[in-house]
Amino acid sequence: MAARNGRTKGRTNPGPAQQDPGSSDQRATPASQAGKERSTRRKPNDSQWRTRALALDGARDTLCPTGLRAQLALLRAQAPDGDAWLHEIKWDGYRLLADLVDGSAQLRSRNDQAWTANFPELARAIQALPVRDARLDGELVVLDAQGRSDFTALQQALDGSARQPLRYLVFDLLGVAGVDLRNTPLVQRKQLLRALLGNTPSTLAYSDHVIGRGPEVFAASADKGWEGIVSKRAEAVYRGGRSADWVKTKHEDSDEFVVVGYTDPKGARSGFGALLLAQPEGKTLRYVGRVGTGFDAALLGEITAQLRALRSDTATLTLPAHLPGRPRDVHWVRPELIAEIAFRGWARQGLLRQAAFKRLRPDKPVSDLGGDRGSPGTATRTTTRKQLFARKATSSQVTTSRASRSAANGPAQERVTHSRSRRSSTSATVATSAAGSVTSGAASGASEDGVTVTHPERVVFPALDISKGEVAAYYRAVAPLVLAEVARRPLSLLRCPDGVGGDCFFQKHQARQLGAHIKTVALEQKSGTEDYLYIDDAAGLLELVQMNTLELHPWGAGIDDPEHPDRLVFDLDPGEGVAWSEVVAAARDIRTKLRAAGLESAVRLSGGKGLHVVVPIVPEASWEQARDFCEAFAQALATQAPERYVATMSKAKREGVIFIDWLRNGRGNTSVCSWSLRARAAATVAVPLRWEELGKLSGPDAFPLDKAVQRAKRQRSDPWASVLALSQSLPG
């Protein structure tokens, strides 16, 4: 039968849950009633659950051990695709394992701390299960009104500063009724777990999953505000420790580090100035940087008290010689305090870039740090395009409708469906744990982004009869890809209210209220401070479309650090009489010369006449330095091969040669982003490429709108991923 053989491909659930043994009143009930029901409710004989467990593949007729180690996930840049994987929400809480032995529940953290006394209501809920023997694995969370896990609220609930209902979201069943299920395929373990927990609202809840379509599930999780997803091999056995059978994909680059010291505060700040951080490396600790932001007054006081209790008279590690400051200014502490830090990649010296404190993690041991990711310099840059990239972007979208119950009253159960849409292939659809339902469907005037596109019938590209509604559908389909390029960057917009062929104009400043999700940032200019437009979500992107935006041109820097560019762009603009093959050869030539200067590059079809050669860099050089480098590079090309290149804008000098436009690398200058439509009759799209693809394309207009959508559907990985993962600086 399907459940026994694990044949569940293409379905969300392994099959309809079988009726629990005994009557329906044997299901788990709210924790407020659990104690009462434990004494009054007659449990079914464990033998009925034992029979069901023994029918599963790999089940062993022996008691599952207690005190098992938790299975842990590896960090990956992209979610795995294919039906061999199932995908769960990555809950933001405390990992908790439960041993139910002879009707008595014991709770343990992932670092084997006893937590039963901390959560008596949870222990009672587990003891109310219709068995006297079980091994559970899950996450302890507090859910907000939208069904998202709220770690801050969880901490407040634990320290007693706020009353919050706790939920134990269970995602694995390692043993039940005297049967060891660790060698049973995961998807079969979860089917039995679902039946065991039942569907009644309770402190206990089943954490559901989606089978297949990992990149789409990951993209949908961003829209819902979730931390990310955990992907697991559907047929995998359970093994303690870190395993490639479980991988996690996150929307923010963060990790845990051990605090090894701190510096004194400056100015009016109290407590400490910055925490010094380290990561295990073999049997030693390696310094990875410091963090001084992300603390409020309460946190400063709380952490300072813990630091003083851990003071050490000897240095915890040796600081690198190149660091500023003096070692004697550091107050060392015993390496016991674990902090979760958000950051934006690694600098050359193996130090964290733009680190910000998130929270302390008392539930995690030092021995577990650093095992889920590669070494510094190869760590996942999850806040770049790789996180937001959905490998199978389609014109189907995710829409959410809330049921009548809220998260407070309804089950904390995540319900997931996997359905087939008429207009596209199966799309992963995920519902929030607040009893919401998410379905796939064709593009429409409004979606989960809440944006209604008015006059969708208005023709924008008259030569192709492409309407405003179709433009909106395109941008909805590729929103994760576009946002990876433009989110939180100042924008220059090309707006065409009368469509292509009518009057179009650029806009970069706020003129009037453009939409609730179109935001502004105040930036200094020579004439004073001016407000620049930016967006940070799909709703903002669709509001730009609603105001007839066709092209998006971002700065080469983000609003969080607008004075230091993080990418350079060389725009190859061919003059009259220049063949496409010459443009391709020029791009390859520029790539070679950049390599000689120590810089790797990526290439993009501009959707216009030429190509863009894009160089990602660490945001440390000033705009003036970036502009000077680009000008010198372009001038050197023109000097060495004047028959091929020119580095000035003069139209008279550009016939028969290629203009290397370096001027886009000045402060406030822009270039079109990847996946942006172009306001041209053919409705072409600027598309990122792999270098090896260049010779296979017929010209710069190879991807009109329809072919761009097809490419997005087929694309299995970001063509720029390897270059974007680098940490490279301007030479000199």
Beta strands, then each sheet from edge to edge (+ up, - down):
strand 1: 71-75
strand 2: 85-89
strand 3: 94-101
strand 4: 104-109
strand 5: 134-141
strand 6: 167-176
strand 7: 179-180
strand 8: 204-206
strand 9: 210-211
strand 10: 228-233
strand 11: 241-250
strand 12: 254-262
strand 13: 275-281
strand 14: 284-291
strand 15: 331-332
strand 16: 338-342
strand 17: 356-360
strand 18: 397-401
strand 19: 416-419
strand 20: 427-430
strand 21: 437-441
strand 22: 459-461
strand 23: 466-467
strand 24: 491-495
strand 25: 505-507
strand 26: 519-525
strand 27: 528-534
strand 28: 549-554
strand 29: 567-574
strand 30: 602-605
strand 31: 611-616
strand 32: 645-646
strand 33: 658-661
strand 34: 687-689
sheet 1: 1+ 11+ 10- 2+ 9-
sheet 2: 4+ 3- 5+ 6- 7+
sheet 3: 4+ 3- 5+ 6- 8-
sheet 4: 14+ 13- 12+ 15-
sheet 5: 14+ 13- 12+ 16- 17+
sheet 6: 18+ 21-
sheet 7: 19+ 20-
sheet 8: 22+ 23-
sheet 9: 25+ 24- 28+
sheet 10: 26+ 27-
sheet 11: 32+ 33+ 29- 31+ 30- 34+
end
